[in-house]
Each structure stands twice: as C-alpha cells, then as structure tokens.
Amino acid sequence: MVKNKMQEIEIEKMVLHCGGTEDKLEKSVKLLEMITKRKIYKARSTRRIPAFGISPGKESGCKVTLRDKKEIIELLKRFFAVSDNQISKKKITENQVCFGVNEYIEIPGLEYQREIGILGFEVDIVFKRKGKRVKIKKIKKGKYPKRQNIKTEEIIKFLNKNIGVEVI
C-alpha cells in the first residue's frame, strides 16, 4: 500500500475495439454490443489503404470506452481467463496495457452466435494517478509531471494484486 494517496494507481478507462469494413464491421459492432451492452462508436478512415479496401470517409472500425471500475475489473477477469491469467511483459507499456482476444467464444459466459461468427477484438487498459485531470481541464490547466506516469513494474504489481494476472 502506498502511503501517499496521490501515488495510488487506478484504472482510468478500458477501450475495446475491432477493425473491419462492411460485413465484418457490422459483426464487430454486434460483438462489442453483446459484450458490453452499450452503444458502439464507428470510426471513419482518414486515409486510403487499397490493400484493405479502405478509402477516406469509409467506416473502418468500431470501439467502446468503459469507465465504470467494477465493470472493468469483472470483464478483465473474464478476458484474462482466456489466456490462463497470463500476459506477456511486451504488452505492458508506460500508463497502459494492450492485449488481444483471438476468439470471443473462449471468454467464459459467452456463447457462439451464428450472425457474428468467429471474431476477436483488442483491449486497451489505461492507468492513471490522482491529479491527472489537472492536465486535461480547459480552465486553469496545470502541468502533470513525468514522475506521475505509471511505470511497467507498478502496472505488473497492480495486475497481480487486483486481478490475479501473472506476467511472463
């Protein structure tokens, strides 16, 4: 436990996202709605990528952001159960963790849906310390020093203690 409350680590948000165009995008939206039961944001492309059939202004992905701490922890326990509560150290960087779930049917509590098929998605978890709002607010914006960033080792301890994840 940290003596200074301003040094405590907490989860700021979790972002689930999928890529794809046309049919795959619709399936991805259904998948994220099934997992989170929330409205999904569709992202539009700003570049042209002919290999993937993407042109500017075309919908090319979807995402949903979760900020409720209890819901995030429950979902993370289910997502990490897919990989036997293990994660590679490569997937942890300063202030965040990013990993993928290859097939949603491996997640406990979810069953195969014929209209979705077999799809995967990515999970981004963003961590913060108290006082980060000072950097974000519009009026009387303050500085957020570099020492307030959360190091990889601190994230590993947090995941191990709160979610029971082993880092390999």
Secondary structure, 3 states (H helix, E strand, C coil): CCCCHHHCEEEEEEEEEEECCCHHHHHHHHHHHHHHCCCCEEEECCCCEHHHCECCCCEEEEEEEECCHHHHHHHHHHHHHHCCCEECHHHEECCEEEEEECCHHHCCCCCCCCCCCCCCEEEEEEEEECCCHHHHCCCCCCCCCHHHCCCHHHHHHHHHHHHCCEEC
